[in-house]
Amino acid sequence: MVPDVDAALLVLERFLLRQRPGFADDHRLVAQARALSLAYTESRVIDDDAAASLAYLAHFGPRAVVAVSRALRALPQKSHVVVDVGAGSGASALAWLCAGARHVSLIERSGAALDLARKLLDGRSFSTTQAPAALAPPHLQGTLLSSVFTVGEWADDVDVRATLQRLAPAASDVVVVDAGDRPRARRLQSLRDELVKDANVVVYGPCGHRDPCPALVRERDWCHDRVEKRLTPSLARFAEHVGRDDERMSLSYLAWGHGTPFAASAVVVIGEPGREKGRVRVPVCGPAGLRFAQALKRDRAVHDVVAGLVRGARLPVPAGNRGDTWHVTDVSEIVESTNPRPECP
Ligand SMILES: C[S@@+](CC[C@H](N)C(=O)[O-])C[C@H]1O[C@@H](n2cnc3c(N)ncnc32)[C@H](O)[C@@H]1O
């Protein structure tokens, strides 16, 4: 994990402690966060001002920070000016600023959420527009268009790509982050399948190939990422009181643009390694579909590397191996590609 995540989490924690000393053990805040969490997971109608509370920031803020840091690893270049659509109370904007953005333009329909965002981001370079995305002024300046945990609130017939790109048509990159559940993740995967048909678009991540998404073939599948991140003490205690795992977060994301493809010829680890008798298998996805990378226990060195692979790791495409199982026999076959993007200051 890059250091900007820790910086953003610390800023968030300090802000919450200033606004509500002892917030981590505040039972009313905890109850409010629990109710919000339930509303989001059960997809009941979400109040327009749902993100406008300290309970929202304490519960969902860390998720936004961690998710942004995961998605930005897929980007081939650093973005200086970000347009953040559905900015809520500013957690995603804070993440971009801590990751090195010089300026973030927040677009948000809730005035109350923007009031809280202004307090959170005080002293940093940002601007705000209160409007639904469809009514916000188009042609905002930005090198990156971002929408974090927002498009899942949009009706199925909303054209996500067109709605976002209308706001900043000159943006070179777009990042959409959403929850890791099946409907939201599959919506991003369907969008990805549209994008790869456009020869002018490069899909940076989560995968770099241009084949149809194999996880869309069966209705029951979906592709999501799981990020492990230890929170700061108060944020972790709050998460514990609310009843959420403070270390593992599920998310789905899609990053595309017009830059150089990053490791286009990679397969991506999409699940956890499963140890079986005499072997370890890990699901990977890439050109020509889903398969398992497998190593035998007797090949100790390879076995241990495969057993240590984490979701999201990008590996070279196996040469000449098109079956369901990719028999890995040499460590050099699975040397992970690293992102060439410079780390944020
Ligand atoms: C779940 S919150 C996410 C906030 C922030 N990005 C984060 O990750 O913490 C989604 C926000 O998007 C806003 N929103 C949803 N649809 C919108 C639209 N069409 N235009 C502007 N804001 C929108 C909601 O009001 C809400 O504050």
The ligand as an SDF file (V2000), in Angstrom:
LIG
                    3D

 27 29  0  0  0  0  0  0  0  0999 V2000
  -22.0770    6.8620   -1.4320 C   0  0  0  0  0  0  0  0  0  0  0  0
  -21.7090    8.5340   -1.6070 S   0  0  0  0  0  0  0  0  0  0  0  0
  -19.9910    8.5390   -2.0060 C   0  0  0  0  0  0  0  0  0  0  0  0
  -19.3030    9.8040   -1.5990 C   0  0  0  0  0  0  0  0  0  0  0  0
  -17.8020    9.8250   -1.8120 C   0  0  0  0  0  0  0  0  0  0  0  0
  -17.4460    9.6920   -3.2100 N   0  0  0  0  0  0  0  0  0  0  0  0
  -17.1520    8.7440   -0.9900 C   0  0  0  0  0  0  0  0  0  0  0  0
  -16.7230    7.7370   -1.5580 O   0  0  0  0  0  0  0  0  0  0  0  0
  -17.0980    8.8880    0.2330 O   0  0  0  0  0  0  0  0  0  0  0  0
  -22.4340    8.9420   -3.1560 C   0  0  0  0  0  0  0  0  0  0  0  0
  -22.6710   10.4190   -3.3010 C   0  0  0  0  0  0  0  0  0  0  0  0
  -22.9930   10.6790   -4.6600 O   0  0  0  0  0  0  0  0  0  0  0  0
  -23.9850   11.6600   -4.7040 C   0  0  0  0  0  0  0  0  0  0  0  0
  -24.6550   11.5020   -5.9940 N   0  0  0  0  0  0  0  0  0  0  0  0
  -25.3190   10.4170   -6.4640 C   0  0  0  0  0  0  0  0  0  0  0  0
  -25.7240   10.6230   -7.7050 N   0  0  0  0  0  0  0  0  0  0  0  0
  -25.3170   11.8640   -8.0540 C   0  0  0  0  0  0  0  0  0  0  0  0
  -25.4270   12.6290   -9.2240 C   0  0  0  0  0  0  0  0  0  0  0  0
  -26.0660   12.1870  -10.2870 N   0  0  0  0  0  0  0  0  0  0  0  0
  -24.8800   13.8600   -9.2360 N   0  0  0  0  0  0  0  0  0  0  0  0
  -24.2350   14.3460   -8.1560 C   0  0  0  0  0  0  0  0  0  0  0  0
  -24.0920   13.6640   -7.0130 N   0  0  0  0  0  0  0  0  0  0  0  0
  -24.6290   12.4350   -6.9600 C   0  0  0  0  0  0  0  0  0  0  0  0
  -24.8670   11.3780   -3.5020 C   0  0  0  0  0  0  0  0  0  0  0  0
  -25.5880   12.5170   -3.1210 O   0  0  0  0  0  0  0  0  0  0  0  0
  -23.8440   10.9420   -2.4780 C   0  0  0  0  0  0  0  0  0  0  0  0
  -23.3980   12.0030   -1.6900 O   0  0  0  0  0  0  0  0  0  0  0  0
  1  2  1  0
  2  3  1  0
  2 10  1  0
  3  4  1  0
  4  5  1  0
  5  6  1  0
  5  7  1  0
  7  8  2  0
  7  9  1  0
 10 11  1  0
 11 12  1  0
 11 26  1  0
 12 13  1  0
 13 14  1  0
 13 24  1  0
 14 15  1  0
 14 23  1  0
 15 16  2  0
 16 17  1  0
 17 18  1  0
 17 23  2  0
 18 19  1  0
 18 20  2  0
 20 21  1  0
 21 22  2  0
 22 23  1  0
 24 25  1  0
 24 26  1  0
 26 27  1  0
M  CHG  2   2   1   9  -1
M  END
$$$$
